[in-house]
């Protein structure tokens, strides 16, 4: 941060804030904390309470983690541990359950593109957009784990022991290319019904105008999808698409396909370089004029003093039996110190942040009741929700339907 840029400046651009919800929290020993509620992890009430707390903090949205295999501390295979949370509820179904219980916050479940069909996901997220009245999104993810591939039996992935193996990178690159096509199919299916395709006229007996339902006729190396969808166009037109990225190939997916990309810089210089690379990829993808948010991911331990936060982290590490590390920067300190860091990183071009609470029951309330008031005091976070849809909260306009536009131009 330059000497002239104060972290307390009220003229700074407003920040966007999201939280990533994962079981009892992102630290592997989080479930052993008294506040963790491990017996309720597989109940609707637990997830509804987390989303309600996030909404009390006026956050833009929550993401909900998911996977197609048991959680593991190893990036490519199962670890066999029984002293950490294992097992999940389905993220899309959690989102559909909690969305009607909230009013303003966006709900963004994780979807693993590698082994699911884009047609199914398009209608699932469109349905979520209806039950949330326009607050749905998705986080698209890939997987190259052999144990997850074995659940489906339709493809194979290289047998590699380390993510540094060149075959792992080659496999991941192909999966990210597939994910880009996946998102394109999903987006086309959302547009396959024009906004006024449903007539619903009891007087004439016409419910739908078949001329306003469109085949998408997608043909690519990974998918062949005719369409149209069976679900009418979502309230947002296009629910918000998000993705996590750590390197050039996934940055390219974000630039080509997403509305929000999550990145993991560890300082402002790295954040600036990542943002510049994504903007270059965005321009190369023909999207230079579109709003694309780049959010920084951080794992957070928040307490009233830096010493208390550090001590809690050390205690949890001792319970886990090893020092917790993450792809994202790990922050342990006070809400005020975190506010300083977020503004410093924002000065490098990030427009928002997705915070990962180390212990959901402790750090999520610390975000909503400690960090948010501090950011509000500095004039860089909203005082009230200013829109009714997730696209609106993120400043994203409601996009025109690509097929309706094409139809109009032909008839003209």
Helices and strands as residue ranges (DSSP letters): E 16-21, G 30-32, G 38-40, H 44-56, E 61-64, H 91-99, E 106-112, G 113-115, H 118-131, E 136-141, H 146-149, H 166-191, E 198-201, E 206-208, G 210-212, E 215-219, E 224-227, E 240-244, H 248-257, E 260-263, H 268-284, E 293-302, H 306-320, E 329-333, H 335-346, E 352-357, I 360-364, H 365-366, I 367-371, H 372-377, H 390-393, H 402-411
